[in-house]
Amino acid sequence: MGKKLSTANLEAGYPTVEAALKHLSFEIRHARSVGCPVLKVIHGYGSTGTGGKIRTAVRRRLWEMQVKKQVKAVIAGEDFSIFDENTRLAFQLCGELRRDSDLERRNQGITLIVL
C-alpha cells in the first residue's frame, strides 16, 4: 500500500496529439518498470472549454487499453472520488492517492490509470 504515485504531464510544451500519445506510452512503460501501481496523467481540458484534442485522444486510448486488459482501470478526473469503485481499488494499491489534491475536485484535465 505504500507504493508511490507517478505523474505524467502530457500537456507541457503544447505537443501535438501524436506526440502526447507517444509520451503517454513511454510514461506507462516507465511506471510499470519501476513498479508504480497508479499513473496520474495531466492532459488538460483544452483551451476551447469543450474538451481538447489531447484529452479526448488520451482517454480514448486508455479506454481501449482497459477493454484489452492492458490496464486494470481508468479513472476520469471527474470520477476521482471516494464513492467510485475504481478509485477505491487505486487506494488499495497506492495509499498516497488518498492525499492527492485532485481527489473530489472533478478535475476534467486529469485521468488516473491503475496499472
Secondary structure, DSSP 8 states (H G I E B T S, - for coil): ----EEEEESSTT---HHHHHHHHHHHHHHHHHTT-SEEEEE----TTSS--HHHHHHHHHHHHHHHTTSSSEEEEGGG-STT-HHHHHHHHH-GGGGG-TTTTS--TTEEEEE-
